[in-house]
Amino acid sequence: MEFPEITKEEANQIPYPYVYIENDRSYRELDDDEREYLETPFHPNDGARPYIKFSFESLTPDSKLHGFIKRKKLPKGLKAGEITKPKPWWKLW
């Protein structure tokens, strides 16, 4: 069975419920291709499915910050393109 990362109901929300975190700690809105990718059904074990960050500080398997994240998990008050300061390592847990 295949599932999209985002349902059709969520996809119609304004603003779109997902954004993309860049490695420089900024975020940006998604383009149409990225939205389509999140809305595409994938098998849970498919390695091509989108990587969705659990939290803003979550890292990819290769220790990078970038990835899709739910908008509601962004740091409070952060604006698109604005760069955040990293949390001290002792505050990550």
MIDREN-425750 format. One line per field, with one value per residue: x, y, z of N, C-alpha, C, O in turn; residue number from 1; residue in three letters. Coordinates in Angstrom, 2 decimals, m for minus. Layout:
BEGIN
n.east = c(X | ...)
n.north = c(Y | ...)
n.up = c(Z | ...)
ca.east = c(X | ...)
ca.north = c(Y | ...)
ca.up = c(Z | ...)
c.east = c(X | ...)
c.north = c(Y | ...)
c.up = c(Z | ...)
o.east = c(X | ...)
o.north = c(Y | ...)
o.up = c(Z | ...)
seq = c(NUM | ...)
type = c(ALA | ...)
This chain:
BEGIN
n.east = c(0.84 | 0.49 | 1.27 | 0.75 | 2.84 | 1.45 | m1.95 | m4.77 | m6.52 | m4.86 | m3.05 | m4.47 | m4.52 | m3.91 | m1.50 | 0.64 | 1.21 | 3.85 | 7.35 | 10.70 | 13.78 | 16.90 | 20.47 | 21.79 | 20.28 | 18.04 | 14.67 | 12.40 | 9.60 | 7.80 | 8.24 | 6.19 | 6.89 | 8.08 | 5.92 | 4.25 | 5.81 | 5.67 | 3.00 | 2.75 | 2.00 | 3.86 | 5.39 | 5.89 | 8.50 | 9.98 | 12.86 | 12.95 | 11.09 | 10.00 | 12.16 | 11.20 | 11.61 | 11.76 | 12.05 | 13.13 | 15.87 | 16.63 | 18.78 | 19.87 | 20.62 | 23.25 | 24.24 | 23.33 | 21.40 | 19.26 | 15.93 | 12.45 | 9.86 | 7.17 | 5.33 | 4.40 | 6.35 | 8.46 | 10.83 | 9.44 | 8.30 | 10.12 | 10.93 | 10.47 | 13.46 | 14.98 | 17.72 | 18.37 | 19.94 | 22.08 | 21.06 | 22.64 | 24.62 | 23.93 | 21.28 | 19.84 | 18.61)
n.north = c(m1.18 | 2.26 | 5.60 | 9.15 | 11.84 | 14.02 | 14.79 | 15.26 | 17.13 | 18.54 | 19.54 | 21.55 | 23.60 | 26.96 | 28.90 | 26.58 | 23.49 | 22.53 | 23.34 | 24.06 | 23.41 | 24.92 | 24.26 | 26.40 | 27.13 | 28.61 | 28.95 | 28.10 | 28.63 | 26.02 | 24.91 | 24.19 | 21.61 | 20.40 | 20.34 | 18.59 | 16.28 | 15.74 | 15.14 | 12.83 | 9.38 | 6.96 | 3.83 | 2.82 | 1.77 | 2.69 | 4.01 | 6.36 | 8.07 | 11.21 | 12.89 | 13.72 | 16.05 | 15.57 | 17.49 | 20.96 | 20.96 | 18.40 | 16.11 | 14.95 | 11.57 | 11.91 | 13.89 | 16.52 | 19.57 | 20.19 | 19.73 | 18.70 | 20.04 | 20.24 | 23.20 | 24.15 | 23.33 | 25.04 | 27.37 | 29.76 | 32.84 | 32.96 | 34.08 | 33.55 | 32.87 | 34.00 | 33.49 | 31.21 | 31.03 | 28.40 | 25.98 | 25.56 | 22.61 | 21.22 | 21.75 | 20.33 | 18.00)
n.up = c(0.00 | m0.74 | 0.32 | 0.42 | 1.60 | 2.33 | 2.65 | 0.37 | 1.43 | 3.23 | 1.37 | 0.13 | 1.92 | 3.00 | 4.43 | 2.62 | 4.28 | 4.60 | 4.49 | 3.26 | 4.73 | 4.57 | 4.41 | 5.57 | 7.70 | 7.12 | 5.85 | 3.17 | 0.97 | m0.76 | m4.15 | m7.08 | m8.07 | m5.82 | m4.08 | m5.49 | m5.29 | m2.50 | m2.39 | m3.80 | m3.80 | m1.96 | m1.21 | 2.16 | 2.56 | 0.46 | m0.84 | m2.25 | m1.27 | 0.22 | 2.55 | 5.67 | 8.13 | 11.66 | 13.62 | 13.75 | 14.26 | 13.54 | 11.83 | 8.59 | 7.42 | 6.52 | 8.13 | 7.58 | 7.59 | 5.94 | 4.51 | 4.21 | 6.27 | 8.62 | 8.65 | 11.12 | 12.87 | 12.72 | 14.18 | 16.41 | 15.11 | 13.00 | 9.77 | 6.24 | 4.51 | 6.50 | 8.67 | 11.26 | 14.51 | 15.55 | 18.02 | 21.20 | 21.69 | 24.03 | 24.39 | 22.58 | 23.25)
ca.east = c(0.00 | 1.26 | 0.69 | 1.45 | 3.25 | 0.46 | m3.25 | m5.34 | m7.08 | m3.74 | m2.44 | m5.27 | m4.43 | m3.12 | m0.35 | 0.95 | 1.67 | 5.27 | 8.36 | 11.98 | 14.88 | 18.19 | 21.59 | 22.23 | 19.32 | 16.91 | 13.66 | 11.75 | 8.36 | 8.02 | 7.78 | 5.15 | 7.46 | 8.26 | 4.58 | 3.81 | 6.61 | 5.09 | 1.64 | 2.85 | 1.99 | 5.03 | 5.38 | 6.68 | 9.90 | 10.58 | 13.96 | 12.76 | 10.07 | 10.58 | 12.66 | 10.48 | 12.31 | 10.95 | 12.14 | 13.99 | 17.27 | 16.90 | 19.75 | 19.73 | 21.59 | 24.62 | 24.48 | 22.96 | 20.20 | 18.20 | 14.82 | 11.07 | 9.37 | 5.87 | 5.44 | 4.15 | 7.54 | 9.48 | 10.97 | 8.47 | 8.69 | 11.05 | 10.35 | 11.11 | 14.75 | 15.71 | 18.60 | 18.34 | 21.18 | 21.96 | 20.94 | 23.82 | 24.48 | 23.32 | 19.84 | 19.24 | 17.88)
ca.north = c(0.00 | 3.49 | 6.76 | 10.41 | 12.50 | 15.04 | 14.45 | 16.27 | 18.20 | 19.35 | 20.20 | 22.72 | 24.61 | 28.16 | 28.53 | 25.15 | 23.06 | 22.15 | 24.24 | 23.39 | 23.97 | 24.91 | 23.97 | 27.61 | 27.32 | 29.40 | 28.11 | 28.71 | 28.01 | 24.96 | 25.16 | 23.24 | 20.25 | 19.87 | 20.03 | 17.37 | 15.20 | 15.42 | 14.65 | 11.56 | 8.20 | 6.10 | 2.72 | 3.24 | 1.33 | 3.20 | 4.93 | 7.61 | 8.91 | 12.42 | 12.92 | 14.72 | 16.29 | 15.47 | 18.81 | 21.88 | 20.58 | 17.04 | 16.03 | 13.85 | 10.52 | 12.37 | 15.00 | 17.82 | 20.14 | 20.42 | 18.79 | 19.17 | 20.05 | 20.87 | 24.64 | 24.38 | 22.96 | 26.08 | 28.22 | 30.86 | 34.14 | 32.88 | 34.46 | 32.90 | 33.42 | 34.43 | 32.44 | 31.08 | 30.63 | 27.02 | 25.78 | 24.91 | 21.16 | 20.69 | 22.01 | 19.58 | 16.82)
ca.up = c(0.00 | m0.85 | 0.99 | 0.22 | 2.85 | 2.63 | 2.09 | m0.52 | 2.27 | 3.71 | 0.21 | m0.22 | 2.96 | 2.74 | 3.63 | 2.47 | 5.60 | 4.64 | 3.93 | 3.10 | 5.51 | 3.88 | 5.30 | 6.27 | 8.78 | 6.67 | 5.21 | 2.02 | 0.52 | m1.75 | m5.51 | m7.51 | m8.17 | m4.46 | m3.57 | m6.17 | m4.70 | m1.19 | m2.60 | m4.53 | m2.92 | m1.93 | m0.26 | 3.32 | 2.48 | m0.77 | m0.56 | m2.99 | m0.64 | 0.79 | 3.93 | 6.46 | 9.39 | 12.86 | 14.27 | 13.02 | 14.49 | 13.05 | 10.74 | 7.64 | 7.71 | 6.26 | 9.07 | 7.01 | 8.20 | 4.95 | 4.39 | 4.37 | 7.65 | 8.79 | 8.97 | 12.54 | 13.63 | 12.58 | 15.36 | 16.47 | 14.60 | 11.88 | 8.48 | 5.09 | 4.14 | 7.69 | 9.17 | 12.71 | 15.17 | 16.04 | 19.46 | 21.78 | 21.63 | 25.24 | 24.36 | 21.50 | 23.77)
c.east = c(0.88 | 0.50 | 1.45 | 1.88 | 2.19 | m0.85 | m3.75 | m5.93 | m5.98 | m3.13 | m3.20 | m5.23 | m3.57 | m2.76 | m0.14 | 1.60 | 3.13 | 6.13 | 9.66 | 13.04 | 16.16 | 19.30 | 22.11 | 21.26 | 18.18 | 15.86 | 13.05 | 10.46 | 8.69 | 7.54 | 6.77 | 5.66 | 7.64 | 6.92 | 4.06 | 4.54 | 6.03 | 3.70 | 1.60 | 2.83 | 3.27 | 4.77 | 6.26 | 8.16 | 10.62 | 11.65 | 13.84 | 11.73 | 10.74 | 11.07 | 11.94 | 11.17 | 11.32 | 10.92 | 13.09 | 15.45 | 17.62 | 17.87 | 19.44 | 20.73 | 23.04 | 24.95 | 24.27 | 21.65 | 19.01 | 17.11 | 13.47 | 10.68 | 7.98 | 6.08 | 5.30 | 5.35 | 8.69 | 9.63 | 10.01 | 9.06 | 9.66 | 10.33 | 11.12 | 12.40 | 15.59 | 16.51 | 18.54 | 19.73 | 21.01 | 21.79 | 22.25 | 23.58 | 23.78 | 21.81 | 19.13 | 18.44 | 16.82)
c.north = c(1.24 | 4.65 | 8.02 | 10.97 | 13.50 | 14.68 | 15.57 | 17.44 | 19.12 | 20.16 | 21.46 | 23.82 | 25.78 | 28.74 | 27.01 | 24.67 | 22.61 | 23.23 | 23.44 | 24.13 | 23.83 | 24.64 | 25.19 | 28.02 | 28.28 | 28.43 | 28.87 | 27.95 | 26.98 | 25.40 | 24.07 | 21.80 | 19.62 | 19.52 | 18.73 | 16.14 | 14.77 | 14.80 | 13.32 | 10.39 | 7.36 | 4.96 | 3.16 | 2.85 | 1.84 | 4.24 | 6.26 | 8.53 | 10.13 | 12.21 | 14.07 | 14.85 | 16.18 | 16.81 | 19.68 | 21.45 | 19.18 | 17.09 | 14.84 | 12.76 | 10.93 | 13.66 | 16.40 | 18.28 | 20.17 | 19.35 | 19.46 | 19.09 | 20.67 | 22.31 | 24.89 | 24.02 | 23.95 | 26.83 | 29.40 | 32.16 | 34.12 | 33.22 | 33.78 | 33.63 | 33.87 | 33.25 | 32.42 | 30.76 | 29.19 | 26.99 | 25.20 | 23.40 | 20.60 | 20.94 | 21.22 | 18.39 | 17.20)
c.up = c(0.00 | m0.23 | 0.61 | 1.58 | 3.29 | 1.93 | 1.18 | 0.27 | 2.77 | 2.55 | m0.19 | 0.82 | 2.51 | 4.11 | 3.59 | 3.77 | 5.71 | 4.02 | 3.81 | 3.89 | 4.69 | 4.90 | 6.05 | 7.39 | 8.40 | 6.12 | 4.05 | 1.72 | m0.56 | m3.12 | m5.90 | m7.60 | m6.79 | m3.84 | m4.18 | m5.59 | m3.35 | m1.32 | m3.36 | m3.56 | m3.08 | m0.96 | 0.92 | 3.26 | 1.24 | m0.41 | m1.28 | m2.34 | 0.01 | 2.22 | 4.64 | 7.81 | 10.56 | 13.60 | 13.46 | 13.11 | 13.98 | 11.87 | 9.84 | 8.02 | 7.42 | 7.02 | 8.47 | 7.64 | 7.24 | 4.97 | 4.53 | 5.84 | 7.66 | 9.26 | 10.47 | 13.42 | 13.46 | 13.90 | 15.30 | 15.94 | 13.44 | 10.58 | 7.36 | 4.73 | 5.32 | 8.25 | 10.69 | 13.24 | 15.65 | 17.55 | 19.98 | 21.86 | 22.86 | 25.31 | 23.28 | 22.01 | 24.73)
o.east = c(1.91 | m0.73 | 2.68 | 1.30 | 2.06 | m0.86 | m3.24 | m5.84 | m6.12 | m2.74 | m2.61 | m5.83 | m2.62 | m3.66 | m0.68 | 2.45 | 3.59 | 5.69 | 9.71 | 13.20 | 16.46 | 19.10 | 22.79 | 21.40 | 17.43 | 16.14 | 13.16 | 10.26 | 9.74 | 6.58 | 6.54 | 4.93 | 7.39 | 6.80 | 3.51 | 3.93 | 5.90 | 3.27 | 0.52 | 3.57 | 3.70 | 4.02 | 7.28 | 9.00 | 11.76 | 11.35 | 14.56 | 11.53 | 11.93 | 10.48 | 12.07 | 11.30 | 10.18 | 9.89 | 13.78 | 16.19 | 18.79 | 17.79 | 18.83 | 21.61 | 23.97 | 25.82 | 24.97 | 20.87 | 17.86 | 17.34 | 13.36 | 11.11 | 7.66 | 6.89 | 5.98 | 5.36 | 9.78 | 8.67 | 9.80 | 10.18 | 10.01 | 9.24 | 12.30 | 12.43 | 16.79 | 16.01 | 18.64 | 20.59 | 19.94 | 22.31 | 22.91 | 22.45 | 23.08 | 21.14 | 17.93 | 17.65 | 16.12)
o.north = c(1.27 | 4.69 | 7.97 | 10.60 | 13.80 | 14.30 | 16.69 | 18.59 | 20.35 | 21.31 | 22.35 | 24.88 | 25.62 | 29.06 | 26.27 | 25.37 | 22.34 | 23.96 | 22.28 | 25.34 | 22.76 | 24.78 | 25.04 | 29.10 | 28.71 | 27.24 | 30.09 | 26.82 | 27.05 | 26.15 | 23.14 | 20.87 | 18.42 | 18.52 | 17.88 | 15.09 | 13.58 | 14.04 | 12.74 | 10.41 | 7.08 | 5.11 | 3.81 | 3.53 | 1.45 | 5.24 | 7.20 | 9.66 | 10.08 | 11.46 | 15.23 | 13.87 | 16.64 | 17.20 | 19.19 | 21.57 | 18.81 | 17.99 | 13.86 | 12.99 | 10.36 | 14.42 | 17.35 | 17.47 | 20.17 | 18.21 | 20.63 | 18.19 | 21.52 | 22.58 | 25.75 | 24.35 | 23.73 | 26.92 | 29.97 | 32.53 | 35.19 | 32.71 | 33.48 | 34.85 | 34.09 | 32.12 | 33.46 | 30.29 | 28.80 | 27.84 | 24.44 | 22.96 | 19.60 | 20.40 | 21.40 | 17.83 | 16.33)
o.up = c(0.67 | m0.23 | 0.48 | 2.61 | 4.48 | 0.76 | 1.20 | m0.15 | 2.74 | 2.73 | m0.81 | 0.62 | 1.74 | 4.87 | 4.42 | 4.32 | 6.82 | 3.12 | 4.21 | 3.74 | 4.18 | 6.10 | 7.07 | 7.97 | 9.27 | 5.96 | 3.94 | 2.15 | m1.19 | m3.26 | m5.13 | m7.24 | m6.61 | m3.14 | m3.48 | m5.42 | m3.08 | m0.46 | m3.54 | m2.58 | m4.20 | 0.00 | 0.70 | 3.86 | 0.99 | 0.24 | m0.95 | m2.81 | 0.32 | 3.00 | 4.26 | 8.55 | 10.46 | 14.14 | 12.56 | 12.14 | 14.00 | 11.02 | 10.27 | 8.85 | 8.01 | 6.61 | 8.84 | 8.15 | 7.69 | 5.40 | 4.92 | 6.56 | 6.83 | 10.14 | 11.03 | 14.61 | 13.99 | 14.66 | 14.23 | 16.29 | 12.92 | 10.32 | 7.51 | 4.65 | 5.17 | 8.28 | 11.34 | 12.50 | 16.11 | 18.27 | 19.27 | 22.07 | 22.74 | 26.18 | 23.08 | 21.24 | 25.26)
seq = c(1 | 2 | 3 | 4 | 5 | 6 | 7 | 8 | 9 | 10 | 11 | 12 | 13 | 14 | 15 | 16 | 17 | 18 | 19 | 20 | 21 | 22 | 23 | 24 | 25 | 26 | 27 | 28 | 29 | 30 | 31 | 32 | 33 | 34 | 35 | 36 | 37 | 38 | 39 | 40 | 41 | 42 | 43 | 44 | 45 | 46 | 47 | 48 | 49 | 50 | 51 | 52 | 53 | 54 | 55 | 56 | 57 | 58 | 59 | 60 | 61 | 62 | 63 | 64 | 65 | 66 | 67 | 68 | 69 | 70 | 71 | 72 | 73 | 74 | 75 | 76 | 77 | 78 | 79 | 80 | 81 | 82 | 83 | 84 | 85 | 86 | 87 | 88 | 89 | 90 | 91 | 92 | 93)
type = c(MET | GLU | PHE | PRO | GLU | ILE | THR | LYS | GLU | GLU | ALA | ASN | GLN | ILE | PRO | TYR | PRO | TYR | VAL | TYR | ILE | GLU | ASN | ASP | ARG | SER | TYR | ARG | GLU | LEU | ASP | ASP | ASP | GLU | ARG | GLU | TYR | LEU | GLU | THR | PRO | PHE | HIS | PRO | ASN | ASP | GLY | ALA | ARG | PRO | TYR | ILE | LYS | PHE | SER | PHE | GLU | SER | LEU | THR | PRO | ASP | SER | LYS | LEU | HIS | GLY | PHE | ILE | LYS | ARG | LYS | LYS | LEU | PRO | LYS | GLY | LEU | LYS | ALA | GLY | GLU | ILE | THR | LYS | PRO | LYS | PRO | TRP | TRP | LYS | LEU | TRP)
